[in-house]
Each structure stands twice: as structure tokens, then as C-alpha cells.
Amino acid sequence: SCTDRTRGGVIQRRAAEAQEERDTMPKLVLFDVDGTLTEPRKKAGEEMLTFLQELRKTLPVGIVGGSDLVKIKEQLGDNAETAYDYLFSENGLVAHKAGKLLATQSLKAFLGEDKLKQFINFTLKEIAEIDIPVKRGTFIEFRNGMLNVSPVGRNCSQEERDAFEQYDKEHGIRKDLVDKLRTKFADFGLTYSVGGQISFDVFPNGWDKTFCLQFVEKDFDEIHFFGDKTYKGGNDHEIFESPKTVGHTTTGPAETIKMCKETFL
């Protein structure tokens, strides 16, 4: 009948309007750094930097890395705070929006000096006992909201870094150390997250990459996240799995660009 046709037309129109509304809802794209925008600890290529600015003409772009601000700027450029809409270093424990500092957290205040000292002393003793082909310097790096622990030492060369990554895959050096720390400091309320090639991060429970979402979840209806270590135990896992994000797994910078073009452009 005519009424049915009219009703059908109204339903179709409403469905089209709803789809249009979904398409115009504010979206945000968040990117991990190492293994997603860059090769681990390397500088981003010109193609990637240009692409991110192209993408920003369509959608706001945020960066969420485990490294501190200095290291992220080494990789993405000195203007990183202003070149992106959001910049979350140390998983968002140091949060910038359009170049302005929003908030910063302190591991020292969370744990207190006594617990921090116990943890560092025990970890250094354990590292001293680990037999690996090469050891260099800076085995623990103290950041605002986390500790970064490296059995080989952060001062190693790129070649030594690659060699340790391979050795670690075969011998599980980082995993074994994490298991010991998790058992020893079970009551400290800490999370251990393996990332990059040579180290793992230690931070209070909940201070993983999902921490940054509190700064953006009220302003966007859809938050896409691209990362490479999205498996359980990887430092992209929690944000990738979060019900607040649409997660995408990439294998490196070239695939990140390809996936973004297919999804957004």
C-alpha cells in the first residue's frame, strides 16, 4: 500500500541520515611510535612525516609512545608537540595537546622512595647475574611515570641492539626477568610491558597506553589506534583491546600508511 511505501521511504531516509551522522562524528587517530611510524628507535622517514600531515587535513592525529618526550622528538622531530594534535609520551603520563602540557604523573610519588629503592636494587642485582653475550651501560632509566629496564643496557649500539633482540627471542631473557620481578614485588601494584628491542617498562597498574584515553574520550566518538605490539604482554595490547578504541595491528611504517589510506582517505 501507499502507507507502507511511505513508511519504507522514511525508514530508508532515517537509516541514511544515521549513516551520514556516523560519518561526520568526530574521529581521532592515535599512533604508537616504534614499529608503527618508525623502525624501532630510528627517525621517521620523510614519507611518513608528510603522510601524517596529509592525514591531519582530514582527521586529528595523536601520538602515544612509551618513550619519554626527548626520545619521541628525536624520532618525530623537534616540533612534535605542535606538529600533532595530541602528543602522549610515556603512555600519556606526560600529555600534550596542541603544544600545551595537560598533565604529568610521578612514579616516585606513587611508590615512595623506599619501595623504589628496593625495586631498583633488586633489579640491578638480578641483571648482574644474567649471562648474556654483551653488556653496556644504563640498565635502568628513570622516567617521570615509569622505569625502563634493559638487561643489555641502553647505551648499546644499533648492531648490539639487533643482536640482543635475536638472543632474547631464543633465550627469553626479558621474560624471565619480568617473571622474577612480578613474583618478588607482587604487592607493589606494578605492570610490566615488553616493548622495543632491548627493554621493558615498569609502571603502576593502569598506567599503560590506555592512560592517555582520559584526555580524548570525551571529545571523540571514535578513536582508532595503530600499533605493532598488540599481542598480550606487548606495550600496545591494552589500548588495542580497549572497548574505547578501534584497534589496528601493523607490521611497520609502510603498512601503517597503506592501512590508513584504505581506512580514512
C-alpha positions as a LaTeX table, in Angstrom:
\begin{tabular}{lrrr}
\hline
Residue & $x$ (\AA) & $y$ (\AA) & $z$ (\AA) \\
\hline
Ser1 & 0.00 & 0.00 & 0.00 \\
Cys2 & 0.94 & 3.65 & $-0.27$ \\
Thr3 & 1.37 & 3.97 & 3.53 \\
Asp4 & 3.78 & 1.05 & 3.59 \\
Arg5 & 5.80 & 2.63 & 0.79 \\
Thr6 & 5.89 & 5.93 & 2.64 \\
Arg7 & 6.93 & 4.19 & 5.87 \\
Gly8 & 9.63 & 2.31 & 3.93 \\
Gly9 & 10.88 & 5.58 & 2.48 \\
Val10 & 11.02 & 7.19 & 5.93 \\
Ile11 & 12.96 & 4.22 & 7.36 \\
Gln12 & 15.44 & 4.35 & 4.45 \\
Arg13 & 15.87 & 8.09 & 4.86 \\
Arg14 & 16.44 & 7.74 & 8.62 \\
Ala15 & 19.00 & 4.99 & 8.03 \\
Ala16 & 20.81 & 7.21 & 5.51 \\
Glu17 & 20.76 & 10.14 & 7.95 \\
Ala18 & 22.12 & 7.93 & 10.74 \\
Gln19 & 24.92 & 6.72 & 8.46 \\
Glu20 & 25.73 & 10.32 & 7.49 \\
Glu21 & 25.79 & 11.30 & 11.17 \\
Arg22 & 28.19 & 8.42 & 11.93 \\
Asp23 & 30.43 & 9.53 & 9.07 \\
Thr24 & 30.59 & 13.10 & 10.42 \\
Met25 & 31.09 & 12.12 & 14.08 \\
Pro26 & 34.43 & 13.31 & 15.38 \\
Lys27 & 37.14 & 10.68 & 14.92 \\
Leu28 & 40.69 & 10.63 & 16.24 \\
Val29 & 43.60 & 8.51 & 15.05 \\
Leu30 & 46.27 & 7.54 & 17.60 \\
Phe31 & 49.61 & 6.03 & 16.60 \\
Asp32 & 52.27 & 4.13 & 18.51 \\
Val33 & 55.80 & 5.25 & 17.51 \\
Asp34 & 58.37 & 2.38 & 17.40 \\
Gly35 & 57.46 & $-0.26$ & 14.81 \\
Thr36 & 54.39 & 1.73 & 13.71 \\
Leu37 & 55.55 & 5.15 & 12.49 \\
Thr38 & 59.28 & 4.38 & 12.59 \\
Glu39 & 61.64 & 1.44 & 12.72 \\
Pro40 & 62.49 & 0.89 & 16.43 \\
Arg41 & 64.35 & 3.95 & 17.84 \\
Lys42 & 65.02 & 5.26 & 14.29 \\
Lys43 & 63.87 & 8.59 & 12.89 \\
Ala44 & 60.61 & 8.71 & 10.97 \\
Gly45 & 61.08 & 8.84 & 7.19 \\
Glu46 & 60.06 & 11.90 & 5.16 \\
Glu47 & 57.24 & 9.92 & 3.55 \\
Met48 & 55.72 & 9.16 & 6.97 \\
Leu49 & 56.05 & 12.73 & 8.28 \\
Thr50 & 54.43 & 14.11 & 5.11 \\
Phe51 & 51.67 & 11.48 & 5.24 \\
Leu52 & 50.78 & 12.31 & 8.87 \\
Gln53 & 50.36 & 16.00 & 7.97 \\
Glu54 & 48.19 & 15.00 & 4.98 \\
Leu55 & 46.06 & 12.85 & 7.29 \\
Arg56 & 45.68 & 15.78 & 9.71 \\
Lys57 & 43.83 & 17.69 & 6.98 \\
Thr58 & 41.11 & 15.03 & 7.29 \\
Leu59 & 41.32 & 13.90 & 10.93 \\
Pro60 & 43.00 & 14.92 & 14.17 \\
Val61 & 46.15 & 12.85 & 14.85 \\
Gly62 & 47.65 & 11.84 & 18.19 \\
Ile63 & 50.92 & 10.12 & 19.05 \\
Val64 & 51.18 & 7.74 & 22.04 \\
Gly65 & 54.64 & 6.35 & 22.76 \\
Gly66 & 56.22 & 4.57 & 25.71 \\
Ser67 & 59.41 & 6.62 & 25.38 \\
Asp68 & 59.98 & 9.97 & 27.07 \\
Leu69 & 59.42 & 13.27 & 25.25 \\
Val70 & 63.10 & 13.74 & 24.34 \\
Lys71 & 63.28 & 10.37 & 22.56 \\
Ile72 & 59.98 & 10.87 & 20.73 \\
Lys73 & 61.19 & 14.27 & 19.48 \\
Glu74 & 64.42 & 12.63 & 18.26 \\
Gln75 & 62.25 & 10.33 & 16.15 \\
Leu76 & 59.43 & 12.61 & 15.02 \\
Gly77 & 61.17 & 15.99 & 15.01 \\
Asp78 & 61.74 & 18.87 & 17.43 \\
Asn79 & 58.32 & 20.29 & 16.61 \\
Ala80 & 56.50 & 17.08 & 17.62 \\
Glu81 & 54.47 & 18.80 & 20.39 \\
Thr82 & 52.89 & 21.20 & 17.89 \\
Ala83 & 53.05 & 19.05 & 14.71 \\
Tyr84 & 50.28 & 16.76 & 16.04 \\
Asp85 & 47.00 & 17.45 & 17.78 \\
Tyr86 & 47.99 & 15.32 & 20.78 \\
Leu87 & 51.35 & 14.04 & 21.93 \\
Phe88 & 51.37 & 11.46 & 24.71 \\
Ser89 & 54.85 & 10.47 & 25.86 \\
Glu90 & 55.43 & 7.76 & 28.49 \\
Asn91 & 51.99 & 6.28 & 27.57 \\
Gly92 & 50.29 & 9.63 & 28.25 \\
Leu93 & 51.83 & 10.07 & 31.71 \\
Val94 & 53.16 & 13.26 & 30.11 \\
Ala95 & 50.30 & 14.62 & 27.97 \\
His96 & 50.39 & 17.49 & 25.46 \\
Lys97 & 47.54 & 18.96 & 23.43 \\
Ala98 & 48.48 & 21.34 & 20.59 \\
Gly99 & 51.84 & 22.04 & 22.27 \\
Lys100 & 50.42 & 22.73 & 25.75 \\
Leu101 & 51.18 & 20.43 & 28.70 \\
Leu102 & 47.90 & 18.95 & 30.01 \\
Ala103 & 49.19 & 16.76 & 32.86 \\
Thr104 & 52.16 & 14.79 & 34.16 \\
Gln105 & 52.37 & 11.84 & 36.61 \\
Ser106 & 55.09 & 10.79 & 39.03 \\
Leu107 & 56.23 & 7.22 & 39.69 \\
Lys108 & 58.29 & 8.50 & 42.63 \\
Ala109 & 55.18 & 9.90 & 44.32 \\
Phe110 & 53.22 & 6.71 & 43.60 \\
Leu111 & 55.77 & 4.22 & 45.01 \\
Gly112 & 57.69 & 6.31 & 47.54 \\
Glu113 & 61.49 & 6.29 & 47.88 \\
Asp114 & 61.75 & 3.09 & 49.98 \\
Lys115 & 59.84 & 0.87 & 47.55 \\
Leu116 & 61.55 & 2.47 & 44.57 \\
Lys117 & 64.97 & 1.79 & 46.09 \\
Gln118 & 64.07 & $-1.83$ & 46.91 \\
Phe119 & 62.92 & $-2.38$ & 43.34 \\
Ile120 & 65.97 & $-0.76$ & 41.71 \\
Asn121 & 68.46 & $-2.56$ & 43.98 \\
Phe122 & 66.91 & $-5.97$ & 43.38 \\
Thr123 & 66.69 & $-5.41$ & 39.61 \\
Leu124 & 70.34 & $-4.35$ & 39.33 \\
Lys125 & 71.44 & $-7.42$ & 41.32 \\
Glu126 & 69.42 & $-9.68$ & 39.01 \\
Ile127 & 70.86 & $-8.03$ & 35.89 \\
Ala128 & 74.37 & $-8.55$ & 37.31 \\
Glu129 & 73.64 & $-12.30$ & 37.47 \\
Ile130 & 72.33 & $-12.60$ & 33.90 \\
Asp131 & 74.87 & $-14.06$ & 31.49 \\
Ile132 & 74.40 & $-12.54$ & 28.02 \\
Pro133 & 77.00 & $-12.03$ & 25.24 \\
Val134 & 77.23 & $-8.24$ & 25.69 \\
Lys135 & 76.52 & $-5.72$ & 28.48 \\
Arg136 & 76.84 & $-1.95$ & 28.15 \\
Gly137 & 75.52 & 0.88 & 30.36 \\
Thr138 & 72.22 & 2.41 & 31.58 \\
Phe139 & 70.43 & $-0.73$ & 32.72 \\
Ile140 & 67.62 & 1.22 & 34.38 \\
Glu141 & 66.32 & 4.53 & 33.03 \\
Phe142 & 64.20 & 6.54 & 35.42 \\
Arg143 & 61.36 & 8.42 & 33.68 \\
Asn144 & 58.50 & 10.57 & 35.04 \\
Gly145 & 55.94 & 7.81 & 35.25 \\
Met146 & 57.88 & 4.60 & 34.67 \\
Leu147 & 61.16 & 2.72 & 34.85 \\
Asn148 & 62.69 & 1.32 & 31.68 \\
Val149 & 64.78 & $-1.81$ & 32.34 \\
Ser150 & 67.31 & $-3.09$ & 29.81 \\
Pro151 & 69.40 & $-6.23$ & 30.56 \\
Val152 & 71.92 & $-5.32$ & 27.80 \\
Gly153 & 71.97 & $-1.60$ & 28.71 \\
Arg154 & 70.52 & 1.30 & 26.72 \\
Asn155 & 73.98 & 2.53 & 25.65 \\
Cys156 & 74.44 & $-0.38$ & 23.25 \\
Ser157 & 74.97 & 0.26 & 19.53 \\
Gln158 & 72.32 & $-0.49$ & 16.88 \\
Glu159 & 74.20 & $-3.65$ & 15.94 \\
Glu160 & 74.31 & $-4.82$ & 19.59 \\
Arg161 & 70.63 & $-3.90$ & 19.92 \\
Asp162 & 69.68 & $-6.12$ & 16.94 \\
Ala163 & 71.85 & $-8.96$ & 18.28 \\
Phe164 & 70.26 & $-8.79$ & 21.74 \\
Glu165 & 66.74 & $-8.78$ & 20.26 \\
Gln166 & 67.57 & $-12.02$ & 18.43 \\
Tyr167 & 69.25 & $-13.57$ & 21.50 \\
Asp168 & 66.26 & $-12.59$ & 23.65 \\
Lys169 & 63.83 & $-14.27$ & 21.23 \\
Glu170 & 65.74 & $-17.52$ & 21.66 \\
His171 & 66.51 & $-17.33$ & 25.40 \\
Gly172 & 63.64 & $-15.27$ & 26.88 \\
Ile173 & 65.95 & $-13.02$ & 28.92 \\
Arg174 & 63.43 & $-10.20$ & 29.36 \\
Lys175 & 60.52 & $-12.56$ & 30.05 \\
Asp176 & 62.46 & $-14.42$ & 32.78 \\
Leu177 & 63.48 & $-11.18$ & 34.49 \\
Val178 & 59.89 & $-9.87$ & 34.33 \\
Asp179 & 58.62 & $-13.13$ & 35.90 \\
Lys180 & 61.10 & $-12.76$ & 38.81 \\
Leu181 & 60.17 & $-9.10$ & 39.41 \\
Arg182 & 56.46 & $-9.84$ & 39.20 \\
Thr183 & 56.81 & $-12.54$ & 41.88 \\
Lys184 & 59.15 & $-10.57$ & 44.15 \\
Phe185 & 57.12 & $-7.33$ & 44.05 \\
Ala186 & 53.62 & $-8.81$ & 43.73 \\
Asp187 & 52.19 & $-6.32$ & 46.26 \\
Phe188 & 53.65 & $-3.17$ & 44.61 \\
Gly189 & 50.78 & $-2.81$ & 42.10 \\
Leu190 & 53.04 & $-2.75$ & 39.04 \\
Thr191 & 52.60 & $-3.69$ & 35.38 \\
Tyr192 & 55.46 & $-4.97$ & 33.20 \\
Ser193 & 55.36 & $-4.29$ & 29.48 \\
Val194 & 57.88 & $-5.60$ & 26.94 \\
Gly195 & 58.43 & $-3.14$ & 24.09 \\
Gly196 & 61.11 & $-2.25$ & 21.55 \\
Gln197 & 64.16 & $-4.45$ & 21.08 \\
Ile198 & 66.13 & $-4.35$ & 24.33 \\
Ser199 & 63.99 & $-3.36$ & 27.30 \\
Phe200 & 60.72 & $-3.46$ & 29.20 \\
Asp201 & 58.74 & $-0.78$ & 31.03 \\
Val202 & 57.58 & $-0.95$ & 34.63 \\
Phe203 & 54.73 & 1.29 & 35.79 \\
Pro204 & 51.73 & 1.30 & 38.16 \\
Asn205 & 48.71 & $-0.79$ & 37.11 \\
Gly206 & 46.53 & 1.21 & 34.72 \\
Trp207 & 49.39 & 3.46 & 33.61 \\
Asp208 & 49.64 & 1.64 & 30.26 \\
Lys209 & 48.71 & 3.34 & 26.95 \\
Thr210 & 45.00 & 3.35 & 27.89 \\
Phe211 & 46.01 & 6.08 & 30.37 \\
Cys212 & 46.04 & 8.62 & 27.51 \\
Leu213 & 42.39 & 7.95 & 26.61 \\
Gln214 & 41.10 & 10.03 & 29.54 \\
Phe215 & 42.34 & 13.14 & 27.70 \\
Val216 & 40.45 & 12.40 & 24.47 \\
Glu217 & 37.50 & 10.06 & 25.09 \\
Lys218 & 35.01 & 12.88 & 25.85 \\
Asp219 & 35.82 & 14.77 & 22.64 \\
Phe220 & 35.68 & 11.93 & 20.10 \\
Asp221 & 33.07 & 9.32 & 19.27 \\
Glu222 & 35.55 & 7.05 & 17.54 \\
Ile223 & 39.21 & 6.58 & 18.47 \\
His224 & 41.35 & 4.49 & 16.13 \\
Phe225 & 44.66 & 3.11 & 17.39 \\
Phe226 & 47.51 & 1.73 & 15.27 \\
Gly227 & 50.27 & $-0.30$ & 16.93 \\
Asp228 & 52.63 & $-3.21$ & 16.28 \\
Lys229 & 52.97 & $-4.87$ & 19.72 \\
Thr230 & 49.26 & $-5.57$ & 20.19 \\
Tyr231 & 49.71 & $-9.15$ & 21.50 \\
Lys232 & 49.32 & $-9.96$ & 25.21 \\
Gly233 & 52.36 & $-8.62$ & 27.07 \\
Gly234 & 53.16 & $-6.15$ & 24.28 \\
Asn235 & 53.02 & $-2.46$ & 25.14 \\
Asp236 & 50.17 & $-1.79$ & 22.65 \\
His237 & 47.95 & $-4.62$ & 23.92 \\
Glu238 & 45.78 & $-2.79$ & 26.48 \\
Ile239 & 44.88 & 0.17 & 24.26 \\
Phe240 & 44.38 & $-2.13$ & 21.25 \\
Glu241 & 41.94 & $-4.30$ & 23.27 \\
Ser242 & 40.19 & $-1.37$ & 24.97 \\
Pro243 & 36.43 & $-1.06$ & 24.26 \\
Lys244 & 37.09 & 2.67 & 23.85 \\
Thr245 & 39.21 & 2.17 & 20.70 \\
Val246 & 39.07 & 0.59 & 17.26 \\
Gly247 & 42.38 & $-1.32$ & 17.20 \\
His248 & 44.58 & $-1.94$ & 14.14 \\
Thr249 & 47.74 & $-4.09$ & 14.10 \\
Thr250 & 50.55 & $-3.03$ & 11.76 \\
Thr251 & 53.89 & $-4.63$ & 10.88 \\
Gly252 & 55.72 & $-1.37$ & 10.21 \\
Pro253 & 55.61 & 2.16 & 8.73 \\
Ala254 & 54.78 & 1.11 & 5.14 \\
Glu255 & 51.79 & $-0.96$ & 6.27 \\
Thr256 & 50.63 & 1.82 & 8.61 \\
Ile257 & 50.40 & 4.24 & 5.66 \\
Lys258 & 48.64 & 1.64 & 3.49 \\
Met259 & 46.08 & 0.78 & 6.20 \\
Cys260 & 45.35 & 4.46 & 6.93 \\
Lys261 & 44.79 & 5.24 & 3.26 \\
Glu262 & 42.37 & 2.31 & 3.00 \\
Thr263 & 40.53 & 3.26 & 6.19 \\
Phe264 & 40.36 & 7.06 & 6.11 \\
Leu265 & 41.32 & 8.56 & 2.75 \\
\hline
\end{tabular}
